[in-house]
Structure formats: structure tokens, C-alpha cells
Amino acid sequence: MTATLTATESAIRLKGVTKAFGTGESKTLALDDVTLDLPYGELVLLVGQSGCGKTTLISIAAGLLDPTAGEVEVLGKNLTRMSGTRKVNFRGEFIGFVFQQYNLLPAMNAVENACVPLLIAGWSRARALEKAAEVLTKVGLGNRMKSLPDQLSGGQQQRVAIARALVHDPKILVCDEPTAALDAASGRTVMELIKAVACQPDRAVIVVTHDSRVYDFGDRIVEMADGRVEKVSVLTPGETFQPA
Amino acid sequence: MNWVALRMLLGDRTKFLGIVFGVAFASLLMGQQMAIFCGLMRNTTSQVRDIAGGDIWVMDKNVQFVDDIKPMSEGKLQLVRGVEGVEWAVRLYKGVGRAKLEGGNFQQMILIGLDDASLVGAPSPERMLVGDVADLRRPDAVIIDEFGWRYLFPNEPFAPGKTLEMNDKRAVIVGMCYCNPTFQTFPILYSTYSQAIKFLPQERRVLSFILAKAKPGTDPEALCVAVEAQTRLQAKTNDQFFWSTIDYYAKRTGIPINFGITVMLGFVVGCAIAGQTFYLFTIENLKQFGCLKAMGVSNFRLVRMILLQAAVVGFLGYGIGIGGAAGFGYAMTHFVKSTPPAFYMPWQVLALSGGAVALIVTLAALLSMRRVLFLEAGVVFR
């Protein structure tokens, strides 16, 4: 996508977003009139109990799901009015994803996995592999580039996933429970990496988590319950998060 | 992304080989059965192809195929010779006789009697393995086909002078020739017309066919029409007789249905194995496809990836399968020395098998695609 992004203060802006699944008696309200502004340059943590709507919220913010009602504006573009094809291209160009289960392609080694978003963007394989190698080195896996996913530890696999999410220099990084499948030490390493490498003044990072051990990495913590935003806390450096 | 698709496909070698095996098996079964069917059908016409020299075959109007002998009176030959456009016409005897072998056993034989003067219809020099066609003019002489010799005298090298007894008459084998395998698999004996009618019990009419040559510039098909109009006989070009013989066997025997069932079985088995394995392969990779979808791969691109995977599997499976079928045919025709198996693989067999394999992998891909196309990209978060 070649459109120039409009400079706005908020990277992601949700206005009265509602998402319902099912109809009639089986209708479930996953998000209920959520309004939220997420700025650039911050690491935002979305926290709350399982089933509170965190994943639905990031799916909508990343253009993977359409809201039942409300407006979603990402990088100044209204996603709710965007066609399916444009939304796919938008995701490919501006959004990076880190998943709980890494979702690496098992047949491809670390550097090949990391270069996939560049191939999607139409880069040649040679250039994509070169760029992916640079990013893998940044995340500390310069010596494991040829390793297949099953030859890497969970923490290393998640680092490959982070490299893959950042390789095309996205404006938004969406991480879904990136530490859930990791032990405490690996979890901290991954969060440190996200904080150090991913957080940039022109990029917004959203991390869905219910891992309280990583709360201190957040610049802003959005607490959710029953599909609603309960509280938004902006933390200053050194401040400890106190859940509502 | 084609590279990613191929890496995904080749990543799990066991599954990949499983899908290729399914397609290869289907391709082998279909190709081999179709080739055997074509071989059998072709064998029914071996004598139409082997008895060369004339442009048209003239026969009783009720004859339906080359082995359907309805003898005509000798006078018909003159009628045919009198038709405008006929350069020459000669007699041909074709019948099945019983020969007594040296050991006292009896064996059915196909006996072909050629015009004494011209020997039209005799094996060409390239088909003569031992001896000369002109030797047929020697007393009691017959030329036997290669497979017939091997059948009658297994493990014996060819030796001229071997004798048979037919209708209490002595037949001396003076040569051996190559003949295309016949449907009935009886040994074939060539002799002169006058000799042939002595080898079989006397009948009032003995003329089986008339072979005629069209004058230069005369269309053989037009000549057939003229012969039929003027003689009340039936006339066919070599090509017409070839196809009418095949048509008879196709319509009047269960061969096409039986082979059709096996070919269909191959198709169904191929669909089942390849379709199921390919579908399961896609289902197991569903999360990966969802991940690619989330990362910005369009449905159209995913469809292209799946089609590429299907095409690779199809090409490999088809190549292995049809190659195996061809190898089977080659081995059988080269190493089976007595009665060669009916196996003929024209380009149409390759094309039909290829088309069926393409259909199998397309169906498998469509089945898989459906799941991928309706996959929500949000599945990656679940």
C-alpha cells in the first residue's frame, strides 16, 4: 500500500466499538462500547481475565475482525470503511504480529521464517533473507539463523517471531500473550527485547497479557472486564502497577 | 510466496510422499489399465495391420470384423476387378484350422492364404525373421509367426523343415516372421491361397476377402462406395476396417466396461488417497495459513499457493505413476517371450491419465481451499 499515513497523535483510536458473536439467545457481547486511544511510542499492555475481550479488541484493532458497531481508526485510516483487500494489504504493510504459540512455519529455518513478511511485500528472496538476517542478529539469534523451529527453545522461537514481526518495519506491533508459553526468565527476556527493539517513537506496541510478571514493562496499562475498558493507567518510569 | 508454498509442502516428507504416492498409484492404475485396454483393442486388428499391400478390403456384406469370416464365391473377384478405379484385386483366405503337432497334440491355427501369383499381404521383408516370402511357393510350405513358433516349440531355436499336419496334409515350416500379437493368441501360418484351401476341410465357398488396390488418383473411400454399389459386397479402407473391428469388440464384448470399471476405480482410489492426504495436510497447516492471512497474504495468493502445491504433487505423482505403467509395459513386452501381453500406450492414454490426475489434484485442492478461504485470520489468536 503506498498511501501516505496521516500524522495523528493516536496510532489506534476506537470509538464506541462493540463486537457481538452469534445471534438471538446465543448472542455474546465480546466488546461493549469500547472507546480507546493508543498513542505512538508506548508499550501498551491489555490486561484482564480470560474472556474479557482482550483478544477480540486486538483482532479488531489489527483489522482481523470487523466490529459490529463503532469506528476503528488505525494510523489515521478508518478500518471500518476499508475494503477487505485493502485491509489485507494494510495489515501486510503496517502491522506486525507476535503470537502466543509463535506460529513459525516448521519447515523453514529461523532466517527464512523471519523474512516471510518481506516476501509478502514482494521483496526478492535474496534481499529478504539479507534483511531478515540483520533483524535476527538484533534480537540475539545471529548464531541460530539456520536452525529449524523445533531446534530452538520456546524463548528463541519467540525471538524469531519478534524478528518476523519487525522485519518489515511496521507501525503497529500486536503481541498476543507473548510470554504465556515461556518460563519466567525467558518471558522477561522477550519483554525486554520488545521494549528495547520494538518500542520506537513512530511505532505503537500493544501486548495482550495476563502475566502479572511483565506488568512493569508497560507504559500504559488498559484493564478490561466483561468486554469493557475498566481503567487505563499511565505509568511513569519506576512506578508499580496497582490493578483496579 | 511460491517458495514458501513449496517449503510448506516439502517440509513434512512423510506427508508429501504420501500425497505423491496416492496420485502416483492412481496414475499407474489408470495408465496401465487404459494401455492394456488399448493393447487388447489393437490386438483385435493385428491382421488388418499386418496384411498390407491393398488399399481396400472387400468382403461379404454381413461381415462385421476381421475375424468374422463369411466366405464368398470365387466369381466375386472378377466383379471387383471390373469396378472402375480398381488397379488390381487379389484373393485372400483367412480361417482357423486345426493342426496336428509332431507329438500328436492338436492346436488351433490362424491360416492366411495369399494370392499365389502376387503374394499380396505377405509379411514385408523387415518382418521376415528367417527365410524368404518366396519360399511359400515351395510345396506344402508355410511361414509361421515368431510367437506361434515359441508357443508350439518352446525353448527350441527356429529350424526350417519342421512339419505340421493339417487336414491330413503335411505343412512344412520354411520361415518365421514377426506378426503383431492377435486377440485370440493362436499361432499364425502364412501359405499360398491354393495351399491354404487344401489345409482345411473342403467347403463350397472359400474366398474370405478380396484385397484391392485403387488406381493412382482414385480415393480409396470413393472406391469402396463404387465397389459396394456395383458388387453388392461390403468394402472398407484399411482404416475403416481397423475401426469397425475395434467398434465390434468394444460394443459386443464386456472389455470396455470391465476396463472402464478398473480405470474408474483407479480414479476413485486416487481421489480418496490424494484428496484425503492433501486435505489433511492443509488442515494441519491451517494455523500457518491463518498466520499468513493475518500477515497480509490475500485469499487469491493463498489459492495460488495451494494450487502450486497441488500442481507439484500432481506432476510428480503423474510422472512416477505413468512412468511406472510405461516401465511395466516395456518390461512385459520385452521379457515375456511366449505370448506378449496386450499393452499399447498411445499419447491419448498419457493425455487422459494426465487429465484425470489434474482433476484429482484440483478436486483435492478445491476441498482444501474451501477451508483456507473461509478461515478467519483471527484464528491465529485462539
Interface residues (C-beta under 8 A of the other chain):
Chain A: T55 I58 S59 A62 L64 L65 T85 V88 N89 F90 R91 G92 E93 I95 F97 F99 Q100 Q101 N103 L105 P106 A107 M108 E112 V116 P117 L119 I120 A121 R125 D176
Chain B: M1 W3 V4 R7 M8 L10 G11 D12 K287 Q288 C291 L292 K293 A294 M295 G296 V297 S298 E376 A377 G378 V380 F381 R382
